[in-house]
Amino acid sequence: MTWSAHPYDIRLKPLWVIRIVCVHYSINAMPMKSILLFLYSIISIALCNAVIAQERLSYFPGPANADSSQFARVYFMRDRSDDYWKGWLGVVIDENQGMCVKAYPNRVYKVYTMLKGETRFQTRIEEVKQSLTIELEAGRDYFIELHPRKREDGELIGELTLLEAEAAKARIQAYARPIQDRYCILPFIKGGDFVANSLSDTTVWYAHKKYFYSFRALPSWDFILKSKFRTVYGYRNPVVSRTYSEIGGVLYYPLRKCKSAEDFEKYCREKFVPAAVENKTDTILNFTLSTIEPPPGISHARLITIDNVAWDARISEGKALLVRSVYVIFFWTDDRGKGNTACIYESERGLPAEVHSAQHLEERLKWCWSSFRLEDAPIY
């Protein structure tokens, strides 16, 4: 297991991996016109991603009633240029207690942790490890600079330096981007740790053999399942709360024909909403349905918010849990006239005081939806 990754890790963006490989082996054989078009497309994507990064959503992930005074706050600052071009640099806590943060270039992360006392943070690039041990106290701020660099022997190291608070705060004030909030610890699973959002902040998912969906994922989301038919992100930290969790992603539905907006709304009310609650013991409390502007290529879209009561004796000790889910369900027709229905969604589950308001969750999902695109799959 390595704690760093190339930004085009195949788990993140498989279609782009194929593109990069194809370019690597064929660019020498391309005519000049094709090379210029290729360079133009790369520059366009880079500019688009720069705009997206500036618009990145920033919020405090986790339960709505979390008491921030119980956390130590560790700022990981990778806000200056360095020698590590491959993408994120992972910081691990005490060897085996979890991935604390995956730090991308030109990012500052504010990590809230309930760990106390002597705590060792560690990086590893290839087989070279670097570590820093600090004494954590609740309510205090700590500032760690991450600066990958080459040593005199040519080895690349992920250097960690504890900064003086005054100097670090001055750097943060001069930092133009939003600071990314994180809880730790994230589960660290041997053979396949959680995968953070891609370097471009845009996620690509299967839509059809000739199309794919792309959108910006929420900052708190990490992949827990990726497949052709069910894409799921998640956040859960039992150190913070045993009852709270957050999931989201893309789901696909069997609706193939839809003649009008009225038919689509009827499907949403009569088919989608009842089916959204999977467990027979759960009860729908209420739901709302409204129109939302679809991007090009999408015929119909609806924003649906559902509250339901759930029971899980394993984690709630007999207390009822509130599940609040927000969906954007949409319909589009391919070039052969076949309909496709899917949704992008976010859902929180927890004790009622732990779940954010419907308005708050809707704002998050609308932020994702504002970047949502139906795009042609590349032809090789």
Steps between C-alpha positions, in 0.01 A plus 500: 500500500635839405373826644530705187348473156517627148217750433374272222471196726279250314265484799427868456455562131527187286401672176774759545757232572426344162525841336840568656634157402372537144661842469830368638527231235353681202587870517814453290285362217243781513486768230572856608131602481402220736780589742384862509142392565621271775701778666202735474276248675753448780533876557119538500463224759771654717332842492161344577644307793665816634161674505337198665769490769438866584130429541559202726246463779630535853309377804545316829437129429339276759206530742314829520536510879872419518675692778809641332655594836563129563728476197859593445536681168797406284569709190692317229649762268617402155458850364843542341656342194693179559680218322216245510301529178314168528201628696394443857729441795347283771548569869440199725442505874716279723574248226165319514230730643380637170560731209486848646503697177584467134663829416494620140730775369397856583258395774455575868306251713354554845467162669288462813604209719397366841840340545678624812855484628812395314409442135731417214423607143684321222548527123652253259613545141608170351684343797623821663309595817495830686322565830413775746376446857297765683299514824135557408259686730128564445419850377852581381624575147808339346662588168698242303670588173516218244790553266608209278860559394808321376782429742865530405505128416216554250233324708160672511363549851166629631640744755277611792582817698314641799454873436476788744136607530551867409694425180257225399194722549658768281543240223140386540375859472690533172361168369228575241317166486249358750656293777380139485342374824552134593428271790745229586542226533385344174508119494827367365431165332790280396512439128270789409470816706235762437555701183467876521357726231698525177764768448273690260214490754283339232374142517412292194244219517344254258175612338475292183737318269531824301467755782617581849395733782745748651450716810674646803481279807446641848815561707397249769442216254741211453438201274367191677361323194545554130333287237325533168158488663537647848736777602521585869699749702497513877605663821485333842721548801401303812757697701282807444157331502381139496163597355584756230594418142484666159480330161442612143579435138322377188213251469336365184128430440301290249280774350559486122206695355378843599280700264464820701598695811167400652579130449839545660357676804240226538778239494690693767199520733353155447807283435821671606402635843347175635798299371754737658435345842645151475426354844141397571534614862583858393225761478488806271425811704477748212642587161522799269533507122598794280639567155868573450677622188660212306833534317519456119403152388275430801126518423345508848628548854337521844636583844353268765555513875379211717495461880447157644536323833745210516585244766839339549538336839870436433590867520207694649420290810131496415475870417335605174736645240411772254600449137496817290570446131520743209487378139522654158334240278526554125404349163671517161476323164796357310565516124289186443199637683551292814423672827734507798412591858741558788551723801776669691428508871618575852360343817569544871397260776523564872321615809271793412739759648789360292332539160536828310198693377339417168601842368863435594508163319319643197760775471778240503339287232414801284870587511577154357218528245621839376807319363315190377556414132402225257803451277601282208724210584831513309541287190828307469 
